[in-house]
Amino acid sequence: MPGFSFFSGRKRNNAGQTPTVQEFYESRARRISVFRWILILLATLFIVYGFLIHGSELTMDNFRYMLKFLSFTETDHSMTGELVRFDYAEDNRGSIYKGDIVVLNGSGISVYSQDAEKVFSFAFRMDNPRLVTTEDSIFAYDLGGKEVRIFNSYSQIARITLDYPIYGFSAVSNAGFAIITSEKNYRTAIYVYDQYARQTYRRLLSETYADYVALREDGKAFALLGHYSQGGYLVSFLQTYSVSREDPVVSVSFTGEMPLKVAWLDGGKLMAMTGSALRVYDPDASEPSVSLSLDGMALEGCTVSHGKILLSASVSGLSGGSVLQVLNERLEELLKMQFEGAIDQKTLIGDTVYVMTVGEIREISMTEPKEKVYPVSQDAVCILENASGQPVVFEKKLAALLSSYSAEPSSG
């Protein structure tokens, strides 16, 4: 009795009879067709299993995002220094979102994959576009305008249009965002939204102006730094709010000081910067745990990066230039350096500080006495950090790894 074969034809050749060429290829075609349908069935069952059993982790958005990285063609993507090139625009702003390069300007937004392919583009008009990215969203808002648009790598997922201009914005990963605007008969209005762009809190201020807002990492509290006038004097104020209550948790004021920046640091600490002092507060404390006087300093800017404070100021005198200080949350000085020109941008990646001045970027190690200088185009806008912790130079027409530029040792 001949052995059973699932793939055998209904008509069997007589013993010893050689099949014809047509019969041979028809047999192979039937086998391939059966294998193909079995694979399709298994893939379908796997997808259904994933959505049913792991629905909380494997969402449709995550699945669609994964599909854009799938390729069924063999393509050699060798890593080069230049990651992506795009159309030049004077107001181009850039960021990195899940490894993709995001480019925003007044005409719209574009997203480029790690293979330098444009995966998404959306046209709109903004007069003063600003770009913020978190782990889960891309935010484009019009500073002084009335619109906030929220994207991922392949689509616009929300659009918010306000009645009054946007004066401030803050967003955190997987927790939402906050907007400073105003309402009729009020000087300031603060709206807090969750990660699904649903408004969860509103605070109206009738006598003060909020200049800066910082949403806490968990999205359950925020801090305001603003100002008002009293007896002909400028008064700055710092207030913290919980989204579960109306009145501020903490409220302090500083007479004669200009508000400049507010940010959350590691361990729930809060930093408030005015033209006169840099203060750090413990959670729910009304007195600073530590402060640093800034009187007499010609401040250029302050950046909070990886829990460290990067403070820059102009140097007076004939030589001019700028000085950079890197401070921890206790305002202890970790690094201090002087530069010939003005500091355009500064950031911390790991234990390395990157400082951009006109025509160059300096790479300064905080653990070793070494420094490198990279000549860059005057079109360089900012320094970004990719998913591998490498510095990326974003210019007005391209984004490239800093390592692709020719470095020169510096005597510092």
C-alpha positions in Angstrom: 0.0 0.0 0.0 1.6 3.3 -1.1 2.5 5.8 1.7 0.0 8.6 2.2 1.1 12.0 1.1 -1.0 15.2 1.6 0.6 16.8 -1.4 0.1 13.9 -3.8 -2.2 14.5 -6.8 -5.6 12.8 -7.2 -4.3 10.8 -10.1 -1.1 8.8 -9.5 1.3 7.9 -12.2 1.6 4.2 -13.0 4.6 2.5 -11.2 7.8 3.4 -13.0 6.2 6.1 -15.2 8.2 9.3 -15.3 6.0 12.4 -14.9 6.0 15.0 -17.7 7.5 18.4 -17.3 4.0 20.0 -17.0 3.0 17.5 -14.3 6.2 18.1 -12.4 5.7 21.9 -12.2 2.0 21.6 -11.5 2.9 19.4 -8.5 5.4 21.9 -7.2 3.0 24.8 -7.7 0.3 23.1 -5.6 2.8 22.5 -2.8 4.0 26.1 -2.8 0.4 27.3 -2.8 -0.5 25.2 0.3 2.6 26.4 2.1 1.8 30.0 1.4 -1.8 29.7 2.7 -0.5 27.9 5.9 2.0 30.8 6.5 -0.8 33.4 6.0 -3.0 31.5 8.4 -0.2 31.3 11.0 0.6 35.0 10.7 -3.1 35.9 11.1 -3.4 33.7 14.1 -0.3 35.3 15.6 -1.6 38.8 15.1 -5.0 38.0 16.6 -3.3 36.3 19.5 -1.2 39.4 20.1 -4.1 41.8 20.1 -6.3 39.5 22.3 -3.7 38.4 24.9 -1.4 41.5 24.9 -3.9 44.2 24.0 -2.6 46.6 26.6 0.9 46.5 25.2 0.3 45.9 21.5 -2.0 48.6 20.4 -3.0 49.5 16.8 -0.8 52.6 16.9 2.2 50.5 18.0 1.5 47.9 15.3 1.2 50.6 12.6 4.4 52.2 13.8 6.2 48.9 13.7 5.0 48.3 10.1 6.9 51.3 8.8 10.2 49.6 9.7 9.4 46.4 7.9 11.1 45.9 4.6 10.6 42.9 2.3 13.5 43.9 0.0 17.1 43.3 0.7 18.6 46.8 1.0 22.1 47.7 2.2 21.8 50.6 4.6 25.4 51.4 5.5 25.7 54.0 8.3 27.2 57.3 7.1 27.8 60.5 8.9 24.9 62.3 7.1 21.6 61.0 8.4 19.2 63.0 6.3 19.0 66.0 4.0 15.9 68.2 3.5 14.8 71.5 2.0 16.6 74.5 3.3 14.5 77.0 5.4 15.7 79.8 7.6 13.2 78.8 10.4 13.8 75.0 10.3 13.7 73.5 13.8 14.7 69.9 14.5 14.3 67.1 17.0 14.6 63.3 17.3 11.6 61.1 17.9 12.0 57.4 18.3 15.1 57.5 16.1 13.4 59.6 13.4 14.5 63.1 12.4 11.7 65.6 12.8 11.8 68.9 10.8 9.4 71.8 11.6 9.1 75.2 10.0 6.3 77.7 9.3 5.0 75.7 6.4 4.6 72.3 8.1 6.3 69.3 9.5 8.2 66.3 8.0 9.5 63.1 9.6 12.5 61.2 8.2 13.4 57.6 9.1 16.9 56.4 10.0 17.3 55.4 6.4 16.8 59.0 5.3 13.4 58.3 3.8 10.6 60.8 4.3 7.9 58.7 6.1 5.5 61.6 6.9 4.7 65.1 5.9 1.9 67.5 6.9 1.4 71.1 5.6 0.1 73.9 7.8 0.9 77.5 8.6 2.5 78.8 11.8 4.1 82.2 12.2 6.4 81.3 15.1 6.6 77.5 15.2 8.0 75.7 18.2 8.8 72.0 18.4 8.8 69.7 21.5 9.2 65.9 21.4 8.6 63.4 24.2 8.8 59.6 24.2 5.3 59.2 22.9 4.4 62.4 20.9 5.6 65.2 18.7 4.2 68.7 19.6 4.2 71.6 17.2 2.8 74.8 18.6 2.6 78.4 17.4 4.1 80.7 20.0 1.9 83.8 20.0 -0.6 81.9 17.8 -3.6 79.8 18.8 -2.8 76.3 17.6 -1.2 73.1 18.9 -0.8 70.1 16.7 0.2 66.6 18.0 1.8 63.9 15.8 3.5 60.6 15.8 5.8 59.4 13.1 3.1 58.7 10.5 0.0 60.9 11.2 -1.5 63.9 13.1 -3.3 62.5 16.1 -4.8 65.7 17.6 -5.2 69.4 17.0 -6.1 72.0 19.6 -7.3 75.5 18.6 -7.5 78.1 21.4 -9.4 81.4 21.7 -6.3 83.3 22.8 -2.6 83.2 22.0 -0.2 80.7 23.4 2.4 82.2 25.7 4.0 79.1 27.2 4.1 75.3 26.8 5.4 72.2 28.6 5.2 68.5 27.8 6.3 65.3 29.5 6.5 61.7 28.3 3.4 59.6 28.8 1.7 62.2 31.0 0.5 65.1 28.9 1.2 68.8 28.4 0.3 72.2 29.8 -0.4 75.5 28.0 -0.2 79.1 29.2 -2.8 81.3 27.4 -5.6 83.7 28.6 -9.3 84.0 28.8 -11.8 86.9 28.7 -11.5 89.1 31.8 -8.4 87.1 33.0 -4.7 87.8 32.5 -3.6 84.2 32.4 -5.2 80.8 31.9 -3.4 77.5 32.3 -4.8 74.4 30.7 -3.4 70.9 31.5 -4.1 68.0 29.2 -3.4 64.2 29.5 -1.5 62.1 27.0 -4.7 61.7 24.9 -5.1 65.5 24.5 -8.1 65.6 26.9 -8.2 68.7 29.2 -7.9 67.6 32.8 -7.4 70.9 34.6 -7.9 74.7 34.2 -6.6 77.5 36.3 -7.5 81.2 35.7 -5.4 84.1 37.1 -7.0 87.5 37.2 -4.2 89.6 38.7 -0.9 88.0 37.6 0.8 87.0 34.4 2.3 83.6 34.1 5.5 83.6 31.9 6.7 80.0 32.3 5.1 76.7 33.0 6.8 73.3 33.9 4.7 70.2 34.1 6.0 67.6 36.6 7.2 64.2 35.2 4.1 62.4 36.4 1.7 65.1 35.0 0.0 65.5 38.4 1.5 68.8 39.3 2.9 71.9 37.6 4.9 75.0 38.5 4.4 78.6 37.3 6.9 81.4 37.2 5.4 84.8 36.4 5.1 88.5 37.4 2.8 91.3 38.5 3.2 95.0 39.5 2.9 96.2 43.0 3.4 99.8 44.1 5.3 100.5 40.9 7.7 97.6 41.5 8.1 94.4 39.5 7.3 91.3 41.5 8.0 87.8 40.3 6.2 84.8 41.8 6.7 81.1 41.9 3.6 78.8 42.4 3.2 75.1 42.4 -0.2 73.4 41.8 -1.6 70.0 42.1 -4.1 69.1 39.3 -6.4 67.7 42.1 -6.9 71.0 43.9 -7.7 74.6 43.0 -5.4 76.7 45.2 -1.6 76.6 44.9 0.4 74.3 47.1 3.3 76.7 47.4 3.4 80.4 46.5 6.5 82.7 47.0 7.4 86.1 45.5 10.6 88.0 44.7 10.4 91.8 44.6 12.4 93.5 41.9 13.5 90.3 40.1 12.8 89.4 36.5 11.4 85.9 35.9 13.6 83.8 33.6 13.0 80.0 33.9 11.3 77.3 35.9 12.1 73.5 35.6 11.8 70.3 37.6 15.0 68.5 38.6 15.8 65.0 39.8 14.1 63.8 42.9 11.1 66.1 42.5 13.2 69.3 43.2 12.1 72.5 41.5 14.4 75.1 40.0 13.4 78.8 39.7 15.6 81.3 38.0 15.3 85.1 38.1 17.6 87.8 37.0 19.0 88.0 40.5 19.2 84.4 41.8 19.0 80.7 41.0 17.0 78.9 43.6 16.3 75.2 44.2 13.3 74.0 46.3 12.6 70.6 47.8 9.1 69.2 47.1 6.3 71.4 48.6 8.8 73.6 50.4 8.4 77.4 50.4 12.0 78.2 51.3 14.8 77.3 48.9 17.1 74.5 50.0 20.0 76.2 48.2 20.4 79.4 46.1 23.0 81.1 43.9 23.3 84.8 43.4 23.3 86.0 39.8 23.7 89.7 40.5 26.2 91.3 38.2 26.0 88.5 35.6 25.0 89.2 32.1 22.9 86.1 31.6 22.8 84.5 28.1 20.7 81.4 28.9 20.0 78.4 31.1 19.4 74.8 30.0 18.4 71.8 32.2 19.8 68.6 30.7 19.8 65.2 32.3 19.2 66.7 35.7 22.1 69.2 35.4 21.9 73.0 35.1 23.9 74.5 32.3 24.2 78.3 32.9 25.9 80.7 30.5 26.7 84.4 30.8 28.6 87.1 28.9 32.0 88.1 30.2 32.5 91.9 30.6 35.7 93.6 29.5 37.7 94.1 26.3 38.1 90.4 25.6 34.4 89.7 25.9 33.3 86.1 25.3 31.1 83.8 27.5 31.5 81.7 30.5 29.7 78.3 31.0 28.9 76.7 34.4 27.6 73.2 34.9 25.8 72.7 38.2 24.0 69.8 40.0 20.8 70.0 41.9 22.7 71.3 44.9 24.1 74.1 42.8 27.6 72.7 43.2 29.9 73.6 40.3 30.9 70.6 38.2 32.5 72.5 35.4 33.4 76.0 34.5 34.8 77.2 31.1 35.3 80.4 29.2 34.7 80.8 25.4 35.7 83.5 23.0 32.3 84.0 21.4 28.7 83.9 22.5 27.2 80.5 23.3 24.4 79.6 21.0 23.4 76.3 22.4 24.6 73.8 25.1 23.6 70.3 26.1 24.8 67.4 28.2 25.0 63.9 26.8 26.3 61.3 29.3 29.4 62.8 30.9 30.2 65.1 28.0 29.1 68.7 27.5 28.6 70.0 23.9 28.8 73.8 23.4 27.9 75.4 20.1 29.3 78.8 19.2 29.4 80.5 15.8 31.2 78.1 13.4 32.2 75.4 15.9 31.1 72.8 18.5 33.2 72.0 21.5 33.1 68.5 23.0 34.2 68.7 26.7 34.6 65.7 28.9 33.5 66.2 32.6 35.6 63.2 33.7 38.8 63.6 31.7 40.9 66.6 30.9 40.2 66.4 27.2 38.4 68.5 24.6 37.7 68.4 20.9 36.7 71.2 18.5 34.5 70.5 15.5 34.2 73.2 12.8 30.6 73.3 11.6 28.6 75.4 9.2 27.1 78.7 10.4 23.7 77.1 9.4 24.0 74.8 12.5 20.9 75.2 14.7 21.3 72.8 17.6 22.8 69.6 19.0 20.5 66.6 19.4 20.9 63.2 21.0 20.0 60.1 19.1 18.7 56.8 20.5 22.3 55.5 20.8 23.4 58.5 22.9 25.4 60.1 20.0 25.4 63.8 19.3 23.6 64.8 16.1 24.2 68.3 14.5 20.9 69.7 13.1 21.5 72.3 10.4 19.0 74.3 8.3 19.3 71.7 5.5 20.6 68.5 7.0 21.2 66.4 10.1 24.5 64.6 10.6 26.4 62.8 13.3 28.9 65.1 15.0 31.6 62.3 14.5 31.4 62.9 10.7 32.9 66.3 11.2 36.7 66.7 11.3 37.6 67.1 15.0 40.7 68.9 16.2 42.2 68.5 19.6 42.1 71.6 21.7 44.5 72.9 24.3 41.5 74.3 26.2 
